[in-house]
Amino acid sequence: MGSKPHYHDGPLSLIAGPERIESGWWDGADVKRDYFIAQTPGHSMLWIYRERKQPGGWYLHGIFG
């Protein structure tokens, strides 16, 4: 889980976070994510998360307007 997040124009800078969300553990459909605000090399702001369950990975949740 030590990989760096990337978007179209290159590596992202993490601006804020993580904000940890854990849910669903009571019904077996658990979700474990760390959310971040990130900035692209072109200065766009993104909302991304890192999946904490295996196999893990980074995902785009949204783009700030």
PDB file of N, CA, C, O and CB in Angstrom:
ATOM      1  N   MET A   1       0.815  -1.200   0.000  1.00  0.00           N
ATOM      2  CA  MET A   1       0.000   0.000   0.000  1.00  0.00           C
ATOM      3  C   MET A   1       0.855   1.259   0.000  1.00  0.00           C
ATOM      4  O   MET A   1       0.329   2.356   0.187  1.00  0.00           O
ATOM      5  CB  MET A   1      -0.925   0.001   1.196  1.00  0.00           C
ATOM      6  N   GLY A   2       2.147   1.127  -0.203  1.00  0.00           N
ATOM      7  CA  GLY A   2       3.010   2.272  -0.205  1.00  0.00           C
ATOM      8  C   GLY A   2       3.122   2.946  -1.557  1.00  0.00           C
ATOM      9  O   GLY A   2       3.915   3.876  -1.704  1.00  0.00           O
ATOM     10  N   SER A   3       2.357   2.515  -2.551  1.00  0.00           N
ATOM     11  CA  SER A   3       2.456   3.091  -3.882  1.00  0.00           C
ATOM     12  C   SER A   3       1.947   4.536  -3.885  1.00  0.00           C
ATOM     13  O   SER A   3       1.117   4.917  -3.059  1.00  0.00           O
ATOM     14  CB  SER A   3       1.667   2.243  -4.891  1.00  0.00           C
ATOM     15  N   LYS A   4       2.451   5.315  -4.811  1.00  0.00           N
ATOM     16  CA  LYS A   4       2.050   6.715  -4.949  1.00  0.00           C
ATOM     17  C   LYS A   4       0.884   6.824  -5.932  1.00  0.00           C
ATOM     18  O   LYS A   4       0.876   6.143  -6.957  1.00  0.00           O
ATOM     19  CB  LYS A   4       3.246   7.587  -5.421  1.00  0.00           C
ATOM     20  N   PRO A   5      -0.107   7.680  -5.626  1.00  0.00           N
ATOM     21  CA  PRO A   5      -1.219   7.852  -6.554  1.00  0.00           C
ATOM     22  C   PRO A   5      -0.809   8.708  -7.761  1.00  0.00           C
ATOM     23  O   PRO A   5      -0.002   9.629  -7.637  1.00  0.00           O
ATOM     24  CB  PRO A   5      -2.415   8.492  -5.832  1.00  0.00           C
ATOM     25  N   HIS A   6      -1.375   8.388  -8.918  1.00  0.00           N
ATOM     26  CA  HIS A   6      -1.140   9.119 -10.162  1.00  0.00           C
ATOM     27  C   HIS A   6      -2.474   9.439 -10.814  1.00  0.00           C
ATOM     28  O   HIS A   6      -3.465   8.743 -10.600  1.00  0.00           O
ATOM     29  CB  HIS A   6      -0.240   8.306 -11.128  1.00  0.00           C
ATOM     30  N   TYR A   7      -2.489  10.491 -11.607  1.00  0.00           N
ATOM     31  CA  TYR A   7      -3.645  10.833 -12.431  1.00  0.00           C
ATOM     32  C   TYR A   7      -3.122  11.083 -13.838  1.00  0.00           C
ATOM     33  O   TYR A   7      -1.935  10.862 -14.082  1.00  0.00           O
ATOM     34  CB  TYR A   7      -4.424  12.090 -11.865  1.00  0.00           C
ATOM     35  N   HIS A   8      -3.932  11.523 -14.753  1.00  0.00           N
ATOM     36  CA  HIS A   8      -3.550  11.655 -16.164  1.00  0.00           C
ATOM     37  C   HIS A   8      -2.201  12.323 -16.382  1.00  0.00           C
ATOM     38  O   HIS A   8      -1.370  11.801 -17.125  1.00  0.00           O
ATOM     39  CB  HIS A   8      -4.595  12.430 -16.893  1.00  0.00           C
ATOM     40  N   ASP A   9      -1.968  13.465 -15.751  1.00  0.00           N
ATOM     41  CA  ASP A   9      -0.762  14.223 -16.047  1.00  0.00           C
ATOM     42  C   ASP A   9       0.375  13.986 -15.057  1.00  0.00           C
ATOM     43  O   ASP A   9       1.296  14.799 -14.976  1.00  0.00           O
ATOM     44  CB  ASP A   9      -1.087  15.675 -16.082  1.00  0.00           C
ATOM     45  N   GLY A  10       0.328  12.890 -14.302  1.00  0.00           N
ATOM     46  CA  GLY A  10       1.467  12.551 -13.455  1.00  0.00           C
ATOM     47  C   GLY A  10       1.120  12.263 -12.009  1.00  0.00           C
ATOM     48  O   GLY A  10      -0.046  12.069 -11.666  1.00  0.00           O
ATOM     49  N   PRO A  11       2.149  12.236 -11.155  1.00  0.00           N
ATOM     50  CA  PRO A  11       1.954  11.901  -9.743  1.00  0.00           C
ATOM     51  C   PRO A  11       1.182  12.987  -9.006  1.00  0.00           C
ATOM     52  O   PRO A  11       1.271  14.169  -9.340  1.00  0.00           O
ATOM     53  CB  PRO A  11       3.299  11.676  -9.066  1.00  0.00           C
ATOM     54  N   LEU A  12       0.434  12.572  -8.010  1.00  0.00           N
ATOM     55  CA  LEU A  12      -0.371  13.501  -7.216  1.00  0.00           C
ATOM     56  C   LEU A  12       0.353  13.893  -5.935  1.00  0.00           C
ATOM     57  O   LEU A  12       1.105  13.108  -5.358  1.00  0.00           O
ATOM     58  CB  LEU A  12      -1.732  12.882  -6.882  1.00  0.00           C
ATOM     59  N   SER A  13       0.106  15.132  -5.503  1.00  0.00           N
ATOM     60  CA  SER A  13       0.565  15.597  -4.192  1.00  0.00           C
ATOM     61  C   SER A  13      -0.608  15.497  -3.238  1.00  0.00           C
ATOM     62  O   SER A  13      -1.694  15.997  -3.534  1.00  0.00           O
ATOM     63  CB  SER A  13       1.124  17.067  -4.254  1.00  0.00           C
ATOM     64  N   LEU A  14      -0.403  14.856  -2.095  1.00  0.00           N
ATOM     65  CA  LEU A  14      -1.468  14.748  -1.095  1.00  0.00           C
ATOM     66  C   LEU A  14      -1.503  16.035  -0.284  1.00  0.00           C
ATOM     67  O   LEU A  14      -0.504  16.408   0.331  1.00  0.00           O
ATOM     68  CB  LEU A  14      -1.254  13.508  -0.164  1.00  0.00           C
ATOM     69  N   ILE A  15      -2.643  16.715  -0.277  1.00  0.00           N
ATOM     70  CA  ILE A  15      -2.805  18.011   0.376  1.00  0.00           C
ATOM     71  C   ILE A  15      -3.387  17.856   1.776  1.00  0.00           C
ATOM     72  O   ILE A  15      -2.948  18.528   2.709  1.00  0.00           O
ATOM     73  CB  ILE A  15      -3.699  18.922  -0.465  1.00  0.00           C
ATOM     74  N   ALA A  16      -4.373  16.975   1.928  1.00  0.00           N
ATOM     75  CA  ALA A  16      -5.033  16.765   3.221  1.00  0.00           C
ATOM     76  C   ALA A  16      -5.424  15.300   3.350  1.00  0.00           C
ATOM     77  O   ALA A  16      -5.683  14.611   2.363  1.00  0.00           O
ATOM     78  CB  ALA A  16      -6.284  17.682   3.370  1.00  0.00           C
ATOM     79  N   GLY A  17      -5.457  14.849   4.594  1.00  0.00           N
ATOM     80  CA  GLY A  17      -5.868  13.482   4.857  1.00  0.00           C
ATOM     81  C   GLY A  17      -4.772  12.718   5.556  1.00  0.00           C
ATOM     82  O   GLY A  17      -3.688  13.259   5.777  1.00  0.00           O
ATOM     83  N   PRO A  18      -5.020  11.508   5.899  1.00  0.00           N
ATOM     84  CA  PRO A  18      -6.203  10.735   5.524  1.00  0.00           C
ATOM     85  C   PRO A  18      -7.374  10.943   6.479  1.00  0.00           C
ATOM     86  O   PRO A  18      -7.200  11.254   7.657  1.00  0.00           O
ATOM     87  CB  PRO A  18      -5.858   9.269   5.466  1.00  0.00           C
ATOM     88  N   GLU A  19      -8.552  10.764   5.934  1.00  0.00           N
ATOM     89  CA  GLU A  19      -9.762  10.641   6.731  1.00  0.00           C
ATOM     90  C   GLU A  19     -10.210   9.206   6.559  1.00  0.00           C
ATOM     91  O   GLU A  19     -10.603   8.797   5.466  1.00  0.00           O
ATOM     92  CB  GLU A  19     -10.885  11.676   6.297  1.00  0.00           C
ATOM     93  N   ARG A  20     -10.152   8.442   7.635  1.00  0.00           N
ATOM     94  CA  ARG A  20     -10.411   7.005   7.580  1.00  0.00           C
ATOM     95  C   ARG A  20     -11.902   6.713   7.729  1.00  0.00           C
ATOM     96  O   ARG A  20     -12.570   7.213   8.634  1.00  0.00           O
ATOM     97  CB  ARG A  20      -9.618   6.278   8.672  1.00  0.00           C
ATOM     98  N   ILE A  21     -12.397   5.887   6.811  1.00  0.00           N
ATOM     99  CA  ILE A  21     -13.791   5.431   6.844  1.00  0.00           C
ATOM    100  C   ILE A  21     -13.779   3.911   6.953  1.00  0.00           C
ATOM    101  O   ILE A  21     -13.175   3.227   6.127  1.00  0.00           O
ATOM    102  CB  ILE A  21     -14.592   5.905   5.566  1.00  0.00           C
ATOM    103  N   GLU A  22     -14.446   3.390   7.975  1.00  0.00           N
ATOM    104  CA  GLU A  22     -14.619   1.941   8.131  1.00  0.00           C
ATOM    105  C   GLU A  22     -16.087   1.687   8.406  1.00  0.00           C
ATOM    106  O   GLU A  22     -16.672   2.281   9.312  1.00  0.00           O
ATOM    107  CB  GLU A  22     -13.715   1.360   9.284  1.00  0.00           C
ATOM    108  N   SER A  23     -16.675   0.809   7.625  1.00  0.00           N
ATOM    109  CA  SER A  23     -18.106   0.563   7.716  1.00  0.00           C
ATOM    110  C   SER A  23     -18.407  -0.871   7.320  1.00  0.00           C
ATOM    111  O   SER A  23     -17.591  -1.537   6.684  1.00  0.00           O
ATOM    112  CB  SER A  23     -18.888   1.545   6.830  1.00  0.00           C
ATOM    113  N   GLY A  24     -19.579  -1.335   7.700  1.00  0.00           N
ATOM    114  CA  GLY A  24     -20.068  -2.630   7.265  1.00  0.00           C
ATOM    115  C   GLY A  24     -19.476  -3.836   7.959  1.00  0.00           C
ATOM    116  O   GLY A  24     -19.781  -4.968   7.584  1.00  0.00           O
ATOM    117  N   TRP A  25     -18.639  -3.629   8.958  1.00  0.00           N
ATOM    118  CA  TRP A  25     -18.008  -4.751   9.643  1.00  0.00           C
ATOM    119  C   TRP A  25     -19.041  -5.637  10.340  1.00  0.00           C
ATOM    120  O   TRP A  25     -18.792  -6.819  10.578  1.00  0.00           O
ATOM    121  CB  TRP A  25     -16.989  -4.240  10.656  1.00  0.00           C
ATOM    122  N   TRP A  26     -20.187  -5.069  10.662  1.00  0.00           N
ATOM    123  CA  TRP A  26     -21.213  -5.817  11.386  1.00  0.00           C
ATOM    124  C   TRP A  26     -21.966  -6.806  10.497  1.00  0.00           C
ATOM    125  O   TRP A  26     -22.571  -7.748  11.007  1.00  0.00           O
ATOM    126  CB  TRP A  26     -22.193  -4.859  12.014  1.00  0.00           C
ATOM    127  N   ASP A  27     -21.938  -6.605   9.165  1.00  0.00           N
ATOM    128  CA  ASP A  27     -22.694  -7.509   8.300  1.00  0.00           C
ATOM    129  C   ASP A  27     -21.805  -8.261   7.300  1.00  0.00           C
ATOM    130  O   ASP A  27     -22.309  -8.897   6.375  1.00  0.00           O
ATOM    131  CB  ASP A  27     -23.751  -6.726   7.549  1.00  0.00           C
ATOM    132  N   GLY A  28     -20.486  -8.186   7.491  1.00  0.00           N
ATOM    133  CA  GLY A  28     -19.563  -8.910   6.630  1.00  0.00           C
ATOM    134  C   GLY A  28     -19.226  -8.210   5.328  1.00  0.00           C
ATOM    135  O   GLY A  28     -18.422  -8.720   4.549  1.00  0.00           O
ATOM    136  N   ALA A  29     -19.824  -7.047   5.070  1.00  0.00           N
ATOM    137  CA  ALA A  29     -19.542  -6.282   3.845  1.00  0.00           C
ATOM    138  C   ALA A  29     -18.699  -5.061   4.204  1.00  0.00           C
ATOM    139  O   ALA A  29     -19.032  -3.930   3.853  1.00  0.00           O
ATOM    140  CB  ALA A  29     -20.870  -5.846   3.131  1.00  0.00           C
ATOM    141  N   ASP A  30     -17.603  -5.316   4.908  1.00  0.00           N
ATOM    142  CA  ASP A  30     -16.827  -4.204   5.441  1.00  0.00           C
ATOM    143  C   ASP A  30     -16.084  -3.426   4.362  1.00  0.00           C
ATOM    144  O   ASP A  30     -15.640  -3.980   3.356  1.00  0.00           O
ATOM    145  CB  ASP A  30     -15.846  -4.711   6.457  1.00  0.00           C
ATOM    146  N   VAL A  31     -15.965  -2.118   4.605  1.00  0.00           N
ATOM    147  CA  VAL A  31     -15.261  -1.175   3.747  1.00  0.00           C
ATOM    148  C   VAL A  31     -14.226  -0.489   4.618  1.00  0.00           C
ATOM    149  O   VAL A  31     -14.538  -0.024   5.714  1.00  0.00           O
ATOM    150  CB  VAL A  31     -16.243  -0.136   3.075  1.00  0.00           C
ATOM    151  N   LYS A  32     -12.989  -0.425   4.129  1.00  0.00           N
ATOM    152  CA  LYS A  32     -11.904   0.237   4.854  1.00  0.00           C
ATOM    153  C   LYS A  32     -11.158   1.109   3.862  1.00  0.00           C
ATOM    154  O   LYS A  32     -10.440   0.606   2.998  1.00  0.00           O
ATOM    155  CB  LYS A  32     -10.939  -0.800   5.538  1.00  0.00           C
ATOM    156  N   ARG A  33     -11.333   2.434   3.990  1.00  0.00           N
ATOM    157  CA  ARG A  33     -10.736   3.371   3.041  1.00  0.00           C
ATOM    158  C   ARG A  33     -10.129   4.565   3.771  1.00  0.00           C
ATOM    159  O   ARG A  33     -10.598   4.971   4.835  1.00  0.00           O
ATOM    160  CB  ARG A  33     -11.785   3.848   2.024  1.00  0.00           C
ATOM    161  N   ASP A  34      -9.082   5.111   3.178  1.00  0.00           N
ATOM    162  CA  ASP A  34      -8.489   6.371   3.613  1.00  0.00           C
ATOM    163  C   ASP A  34      -8.705   7.378   2.492  1.00  0.00           C
ATOM    164  O   ASP A  34      -8.271   7.159   1.362  1.00  0.00           O
ATOM    165  CB  ASP A  34      -6.956   6.210   3.958  1.00  0.00           C
ATOM    166  N   TYR A  35      -9.385   8.496   2.808  1.00  0.00           N
ATOM    167  CA  TYR A  35      -9.686   9.536   1.826  1.00  0.00           C
ATOM    168  C   TYR A  35      -8.692  10.696   1.948  1.00  0.00           C
ATOM    169  O   TYR A  35      -8.257  11.047   3.044  1.00  0.00           O
ATOM    170  CB  TYR A  35     -11.131  10.048   2.008  1.00  0.00           C
ATOM    171  N   PHE A  36      -8.343  11.283   0.791  1.00  0.00           N
ATOM    172  CA  PHE A  36      -7.383  12.379   0.728  1.00  0.00           C
ATOM    173  C   PHE A  36      -7.864  13.430  -0.271  1.00  0.00           C
ATOM    174  O   PHE A  36      -8.614  13.128  -1.199  1.00  0.00           O
ATOM    175  CB  PHE A  36      -5.979  11.858   0.337  1.00  0.00           C
ATOM    176  N   ILE A  37      -7.417  14.671  -0.061  1.00  0.00           N
ATOM    177  CA  ILE A  37      -7.493  15.699  -1.090  1.00  0.00           C
ATOM    178  C   ILE A  37      -6.115  15.732  -1.721  1.00  0.00           C
ATOM    179  O   ILE A  37      -5.101  15.813  -1.027  1.00  0.00           O
ATOM    180  CB  ILE A  37      -7.922  17.119  -0.506  1.00  0.00           C
ATOM    181  N   ALA A  38      -6.088  15.667  -3.051  1.00  0.00           N
ATOM    182  CA  ALA A  38      -4.822  15.617  -3.782  1.00  0.00           C
ATOM    183  C   ALA A  38      -4.816  16.676  -4.874  1.00  0.00           C
ATOM    184  O   ALA A  38      -5.862  17.148  -5.321  1.00  0.00           O
ATOM    185  CB  ALA A  38      -4.590  14.212  -4.388  1.00  0.00           C
ATOM    186  N   GLN A  39      -3.592  17.038  -5.293  1.00  0.00           N
ATOM    187  CA  GLN A  39      -3.429  18.024  -6.367  1.00  0.00           C
ATOM    188  C   GLN A  39      -2.598  17.423  -7.493  1.00  0.00           C
ATOM    189  O   GLN A  39      -1.581  16.775  -7.249  1.00  0.00           O
ATOM    190  CB  GLN A  39      -2.763  19.323  -5.832  1.00  0.00           C
ATOM    191  N   THR A  40      -3.041  17.644  -8.732  1.00  0.00           N
ATOM    192  CA  THR A  40      -2.310  17.166  -9.896  1.00  0.00           C
ATOM    193  C   THR A  40      -1.167  18.129 -10.218  1.00  0.00           C
ATOM    194  O   THR A  40      -1.149  19.249  -9.707  1.00  0.00           O
ATOM    195  CB  THR A  40      -3.256  17.011 -11.112  1.00  0.00           C
ATOM    196  N   PRO A  41      -0.211  17.712 -11.059  1.00  0.00           N
ATOM    197  CA  PRO A  41       0.837  18.638 -11.498  1.00  0.00           C
ATOM    198  C   PRO A  41       0.271  19.875 -12.208  1.00  0.00           C
ATOM    199  O   PRO A  41       0.906  20.929 -12.214  1.00  0.00           O
ATOM    200  CB  PRO A  41       1.804  17.918 -12.424  1.00  0.00           C
ATOM    201  N   GLY A  42      -0.924  19.746 -12.805  1.00  0.00           N
ATOM    202  CA  GLY A  42      -1.584  20.878 -13.454  1.00  0.00           C
ATOM    203  C   GLY A  42      -2.431  21.707 -12.513  1.00  0.00           C
ATOM    204  O   GLY A  42      -3.140  22.609 -12.960  1.00  0.00           O
ATOM    205  N   HIS A  43      -2.375  21.422 -11.204  1.00  0.00           N
ATOM    206  CA  HIS A  43      -3.041  22.162 -10.120  1.00  0.00           C
ATOM    207  C   HIS A  43      -4.533  21.897  -9.990  1.00  0.00           C
ATOM    208  O   HIS A  43      -5.222  22.655  -9.307  1.00  0.00           O
ATOM    209  CB  HIS A  43      -2.836  23.617 -10.321  1.00  0.00           C
ATOM    210  N   SER A  44      -5.055  20.854 -10.616  1.00  0.00           N
ATOM    211  CA  SER A  44      -6.442  20.442 -10.381  1.00  0.00           C
ATOM    212  C   SER A  44      -6.513  19.745  -9.023  1.00  0.00           C
ATOM    213  O   SER A  44      -5.559  19.096  -8.593  1.00  0.00           O
ATOM    214  CB  SER A  44      -6.961  19.497 -11.529  1.00  0.00           C
ATOM    215  N   MET A  45      -7.650  19.888  -8.362  1.00  0.00           N
ATOM    216  CA  MET A  45      -7.843  19.276  -7.052  1.00  0.00           C
ATOM    217  C   MET A  45      -8.761  18.062  -7.183  1.00  0.00           C
ATOM    218  O   MET A  45      -9.801  18.123  -7.838  1.00  0.00           O
ATOM    219  CB  MET A  45      -8.430  20.299  -6.046  1.00  0.00           C
ATOM    220  N   LEU A  46      -8.360  16.965  -6.552  1.00  0.00           N
ATOM    221  CA  LEU A  46      -9.100  15.703  -6.627  1.00  0.00           C
ATOM    222  C   LEU A  46      -9.413  15.195  -5.230  1.00  0.00           C
ATOM    223  O   LEU A  46      -8.721  15.516  -4.263  1.00  0.00           O
ATOM    224  CB  LEU A  46      -8.301  14.646  -7.413  1.00  0.00           C
ATOM    225  N   TRP A  47     -10.463  14.397  -5.143  1.00  0.00           N
ATOM    226  CA  TRP A  47     -10.786  13.662  -3.928  1.00  0.00           C
ATOM    227  C   TRP A  47     -10.517  12.205  -4.266  1.00  0.00           C
ATOM    228  O   TRP A  47     -11.189  11.629  -5.122  1.00  0.00           O
ATOM    229  CB  TRP A  47     -12.291  13.905  -3.442  1.00  0.00           C
ATOM    230  N   ILE A  48      -9.538  11.611  -3.599  1.00  0.00           N
ATOM    231  CA  ILE A  48      -9.143  10.235  -3.891  1.00  0.00           C
ATOM    232  C   ILE A  48      -9.228   9.401  -2.619  1.00  0.00           C
ATOM    233  O   ILE A  48      -9.298   9.934  -1.511  1.00  0.00           O
ATOM    234  CB  ILE A  48      -7.711  10.183  -4.485  1.00  0.00           C
ATOM    235  N   TYR A  49      -9.220   8.099  -2.797  1.00  0.00           N
ATOM    236  CA  TYR A  49      -9.133   7.228  -1.632  1.00  0.00           C
ATOM    237  C   TYR A  49      -8.235   6.045  -1.926  1.00  0.00           C
ATOM    238  O   TYR A  49      -8.040   5.639  -3.072  1.00  0.00           O
ATOM    239  CB  TYR A  49     -10.521   6.748  -1.208  1.00  0.00           C
ATOM    240  N   ARG A  50      -7.695   5.507  -0.838  1.00  0.00           N
ATOM    241  CA  ARG A  50      -6.863   4.303  -0.902  1.00  0.00           C
ATOM    242  C   ARG A  50      -7.639   3.187  -0.221  1.00  0.00           C
ATOM    243  O   ARG A  50      -8.007   3.297   0.948  1.00  0.00           O
ATOM    244  CB  ARG A  50      -5.452   4.524  -0.222  1.00  0.00           C
ATOM    245  N   GLU A  51      -7.879   2.127  -0.952  1.00  0.00           N
ATOM    246  CA  GLU A  51      -8.560   0.955  -0.397  1.00  0.00           C
ATOM    247  C   GLU A  51      -7.593   0.248   0.537  1.00  0.00           C
ATOM    248  O   GLU A  51      -6.487  -0.104   0.127  1.00  0.00           O
ATOM    249  CB  GLU A  51      -9.062  -0.011  -1.528  1.00  0.00           C
ATOM    250  N   ARG A  52      -7.992   0.033   1.789  1.00  0.00           N
ATOM    251  CA  ARG A  52      -7.118  -0.577   2.774  1.00  0.00           C
ATOM    252  C   ARG A  52      -7.195  -2.092   2.773  1.00  0.00           C
ATOM    253  O   ARG A  52      -6.283  -2.757   3.264  1.00  0.00           O
ATOM    254  CB  ARG A  52      -7.451  -0.062   4.133  1.00  0.00           C
ATOM    255  N   LYS A  53      -8.274  -2.650   2.227  1.00  0.00           N
ATOM    256  CA  LYS A  53      -8.378  -4.107   2.120  1.00  0.00           C
ATOM    257  C   LYS A  53      -7.604  -4.562   0.900  1.00  0.00           C
ATOM    258  O   LYS A  53      -7.500  -3.829  -0.083  1.00  0.00           O
ATOM    259  CB  LYS A  53      -9.862  -4.567   2.034  1.00  0.00           C
ATOM    260  N   GLN A  54      -7.063  -5.765   0.958  1.00  0.00           N
ATOM    261  CA  GLN A  54      -6.310  -6.311  -0.170  1.00  0.00           C
ATOM    262  C   GLN A  54      -7.239  -6.586  -1.341  1.00  0.00           C
ATOM    263  O   GLN A  54      -8.337  -7.091  -1.107  1.00  0.00           O
ATOM    264  CB  GLN A  54      -5.572  -7.599   0.238  1.00  0.00           C
ATOM    265  N   PRO A  55      -6.883  -6.293  -2.568  1.00  0.00           N
ATOM    266  CA  PRO A  55      -5.528  -5.995  -3.010  1.00  0.00           C
ATOM    267  C   PRO A  55      -5.137  -4.529  -2.887  1.00  0.00           C
ATOM    268  O   PRO A  55      -4.033  -4.166  -3.294  1.00  0.00           O
ATOM    269  CB  PRO A  55      -5.369  -6.421  -4.418  1.00  0.00           C
ATOM    270  N   GLY A  56      -5.988  -3.680  -2.346  1.00  0.00           N
ATOM    271  CA  GLY A  56      -5.638  -2.272  -2.156  1.00  0.00           C
ATOM    272  C   GLY A  56      -5.738  -1.476  -3.439  1.00  0.00           C
ATOM    273  O   GLY A  56      -6.426  -1.868  -4.382  1.00  0.00           O
ATOM    274  N   GLY A  57      -5.045  -0.357  -3.459  1.00  0.00           N
ATOM    275  CA  GLY A  57      -5.023   0.495  -4.650  1.00  0.00           C
ATOM    276  C   GLY A  57      -5.632   1.855  -4.393  1.00  0.00           C
ATOM    277  O   GLY A  57      -6.320   2.070  -3.395  1.00  0.00           O
ATOM    278  N   TRP A  58      -5.365   2.784  -5.326  1.00  0.00           N
ATOM    279  CA  TRP A  58      -5.868   4.154  -5.274  1.00  0.00           C
ATOM    280  C   TRP A  58      -7.014   4.311  -6.263  1.00  0.00           C
ATOM    281  O   TRP A  58      -7.009   3.716  -7.341  1.00  0.00           O
ATOM    282  CB  TRP A  58      -4.740   5.172  -5.578  1.00  0.00           C
ATOM    283  N   TYR A  59      -8.015   5.135  -5.874  1.00  0.00           N
ATOM    284  CA  TYR A  59      -9.191   5.350  -6.701  1.00  0.00           C
ATOM    285  C   TYR A  59      -9.589   6.815  -6.667  1.00  0.00           C
ATOM    286  O   TYR A  59      -9.429   7.489  -5.649  1.00  0.00           O
ATOM    287  CB  TYR A  59     -10.355   4.465  -6.236  1.00  0.00           C
ATOM    288  N   LEU A  60     -10.108   7.303  -7.786  1.00  0.00           N
ATOM    289  CA  LEU A  60     -10.638   8.659  -7.877  1.00  0.00           C
ATOM    290  C   LEU A  60     -12.077   8.648  -7.391  1.00  0.00           C
ATOM    291  O   LEU A  60     -12.894   7.868  -7.881  1.00  0.00           O
ATOM    292  CB  LEU A  60     -10.544   9.209  -9.331  1.00  0.00           C
ATOM    293  N   HIS A  61     -12.392   9.509  -6.431  1.00  0.00           N
ATOM    294  CA  HIS A  61     -13.763   9.628  -5.944  1.00  0.00           C
ATOM    295  C   HIS A  61     -14.456  10.832  -6.572  1.00  0.00           C
ATOM    296  O   HIS A  61     -15.655  10.790  -6.846  1.00  0.00           O
ATOM    297  CB  HIS A  61     -13.782   9.742  -4.414  1.00  0.00           C
ATOM    298  N   GLY A  62     -13.694  11.913  -6.802  1.00  0.00           N
ATOM    299  CA  GLY A  62     -14.309  13.099  -7.396  1.00  0.00           C
ATOM    300  C   GLY A  62     -13.279  14.153  -7.769  1.00  0.00           C
ATOM    301  O   GLY A  62     -12.123  14.104  -7.350  1.00  0.00           O
ATOM    302  N   ILE A  63     -13.742  15.114  -8.575  1.00  0.00           N
ATOM    303  CA  ILE A  63     -12.920  16.240  -9.008  1.00  0.00           C
ATOM    304  C   ILE A  63     -13.587  17.515  -8.498  1.00  0.00           C
ATOM    305  O   ILE A  63     -14.786  17.715  -8.692  1.00  0.00           O
ATOM    306  CB  ILE A  63     -12.748  16.265 -10.578  1.00  0.00           C
ATOM    307  N   PHE A  64     -12.807  18.372  -7.850  1.00  0.00           N
ATOM    308  CA  PHE A  64     -13.349  19.635  -7.356  1.00  0.00           C
ATOM    309  C   PHE A  64     -13.531  20.600  -8.518  1.00  0.00           C
ATOM    310  O   PHE A  64     -12.676  20.687  -9.400  1.00  0.00           O
ATOM    311  CB  PHE A  64     -12.426  20.251  -6.277  1.00  0.00           C
ATOM    312  N   GLY A  65     -14.655  21.329  -8.516  1.00  0.00           N
ATOM    313  CA  GLY A  65     -14.944  22.266  -9.597  1.00  0.00           C
ATOM    314  C   GLY A  65     -14.403  23.638  -9.342  1.00  0.00           C
ATOM    315  O   GLY A  65     -14.573  24.532 -10.171  1.00  0.00           O
TER     316      GLY A  65
END
